[in-house]
Amino acid sequence: MAASPNNRPPVGVVIVNFNLKDSLRETLESFKKANYPNLQIVVSDNASKDGSQEMVRTLFPDVHLLAHETEQGYARAASLGMAFLSDKTKYIFSTTNDVIVDPEMLNVLVDYAEQDPKAGVLGAKIYFFDRPNVLWSAGGRVHPLHGHSYHFGWERKDGPRYDKVRECDYVTGCGYLLRSEVLRKIGYFKEDLIFYSEDADLCYRFRETGYKVLFIPGANMWHKVSTTLAKNRPVQLQYSTRNGLYLIQRHRIGFYPLSLWVHLWLVSPFKMLVFALVGRWKNSVGIWRGIRDWRHGKYGWIK
């Protein structure tokens, strides 16, 4: 049974932003339409130069702005927002600056979390913004043999098969609800991952503590898939390769260590070969650099 509107637990929302003022405004407007009381919103802004901070202060004075003087990276910026909220709210919804949420999304997630005390991370059903009925993510899996991560339902039209609650290896940090009390115990995102796999790493840490990671249909949102980093594909691949290898090794995923070796000696070289054959050799170099960084335990910013 759903809690009455006057008896709902406080929820915090953390939105990380970097130089996407207009998209951030649309995301904030979307959350302002959420049919949920006791909602506290934090924007953790990574030293934006496009007027984002001024826009938040002017148009959304009740939103708490963490205005960082230097870029922190996604993982640290989100962690700072979570730390600000974790002792003030029972749940935290972590998300990005390029989403639109259904007004009932938080109600659906919180209702399920209240019914199941072992539900630690609850992920939304995420659609492509420009294709509202096509799925971007319905939960995630890391393949036990080769360690490759992927989203259920990606690029597929929504249908009945995606309308069931399901336990997942991870759900994407583009939009998931977290129990604050658990975050205070296990910590927030691993900050030196900077971008990529920090969400999956946190999901695995929840699971290792005895909590479930769940995909919750009915909690709907739309993702613009516009990330700034994705515009620099070689650097994106360097981060994602390095961090993906860290994830497999740290959490001994699947048929470990076989999963690590298959990913290292088959999956990554195959990707490098494909990029090289289509003339995108810089992408191949990005993957090789990611492997090199992982081997040397080099995390943090890629320069």
Salt bridges, closest charged atoms under 4 A:
ASP22 OD1 - ARG25 NH1 3.09
GLU26 OE1 - LYS224 NZ 2.35
GLU29 OE2 - ARG25 NE 3.69
ASP62 OD2 - LYS32 NZ 2.34
ASP87 OD1 - LYS88 NZ 3.59
ASP98 OD1 - HIS223 ND1 3.34
ASP111 OD1 - ARG8 NH1 2.92
GLU114 OE2 - LYS90 NZ 2.79
ASP116 OD2 - LYS212 NZ 2.55
ASP130 OD1 - ARG131 NE 3.93
GLU155 OE1 - ARG131 NH1 2.81
ASP158 OD1 - LYS125 NZ 3.20
ASP163 OD1 - LYS125 NZ 2.79
ASP169 OD1 - ARG207 NH1 3.55
GLU191 OE1 - ARG76 NH1 3.01
ASP192 OD1 - LYS190 NZ 2.90
ASP201 OD2 - ARG205 NE 3.21
ASP201 OD1 - HIS251 NE2 2.61
GLU208 OE1 - ARG250 NH1 3.76
GLU208 OE2 - HIS251 ND1 2.58
ASP293 OD1 - ARG292 NH2 3.34
